[in-house]
């Protein structure tokens, strides 16, 4: 439950996902890539995700840790499924053509 609590926090999963897909980022790069995240929220999430050992701080910025990479590999199929599900929902809402 602790992992789900952490990942359920605003932008936590987005930060892990972004770092896993784009590679190491500085704070500013990560903020740009996450678009609407505020500096305060990003700073808090980085601290929490580092404490959970899902991301690491390097000279070039932040990167997913080996555990973060494992987590991303587990979440990636869920992301694919959720895109298909969203398409199904949108198609059902649009109705027959």
N, C-alpha and C positions, 0 to 999 in steps of 0.2 A: 504494500500500500504506500510505502514511503516514496517509491519511484513514481507511482502514478500521481501522488500528491505533487511531487516536484515537477513532473512533466505537464501537469494540469495548470501550472501557473502561467500567467500571461507571458508569452514569447519564449518560454523555456525550450519547448520542442523546436520552435522556429530557429533559435540560436544553434542548437545541436545540428539540425537539418542543414542550415546554411553553411556552417563550418564543414560538415561532412561532404557537401556537394561542391563547395568552392575552394576548400583548402584554407590554410592559415590566413588570418585577417588581423589588421590592426583594429583598435576600437572604432575609429572613424570609418574604416572600410566596412566593418560589420554593421555599424549603424546605417550606413548607406544601403547595404544589401538587404537589411531588414526593413527598410523604408520608413514605416510609421512608428518605430520604436523610439521612445524617449531616452535620453542619456541616462536618466536615473533608473529606469526599468532595466536597461541594458547592463548597467553597472551592477545592479542587484542580482540579475540572472547570472552574470559572469561569476560573481562571488559564489553563488549557490552551486552552480555547475562545476566550478573548480573544487569546492568542498566535497562534492559528490564524486569527484574524480572522473567526470565525463568529458571535461575539456581541460586543457593545459595552457599555461602561459609560456611562450617562447620569446626569443629576441625579436622575431618578426611579428609577434602578436599572439593571437589565440588560435588553437587548433583542437580538434577532437582528440581525445586520448584513445588508447587501444580499447578501453571499455566503452567509450563513446562511439567508436567505430562499430563495435559489436551491437550496440543499441541501435544505431542507424540501420545496420543490416537487418535487424528484426523489425524495425518500423517501416522500412522501404516497401515491403509487400502491403502493409496497411495503407500506405499512401496511394499505391496503385489501386487498391480496392476502393478507397474512398473516392478517387476520381471517377471510377466506373459507376459507383453508387450515385454520385452527384449527377452524372450524365443521365442515369435512369430516372432520377427524381425530376430533373428538368424536362426530360422527354415526356414524362407522365403529366406534368403540369401544363405543358404546351398542348397536350391532347392530340387527337388524330388530325392529320392535315387534309 
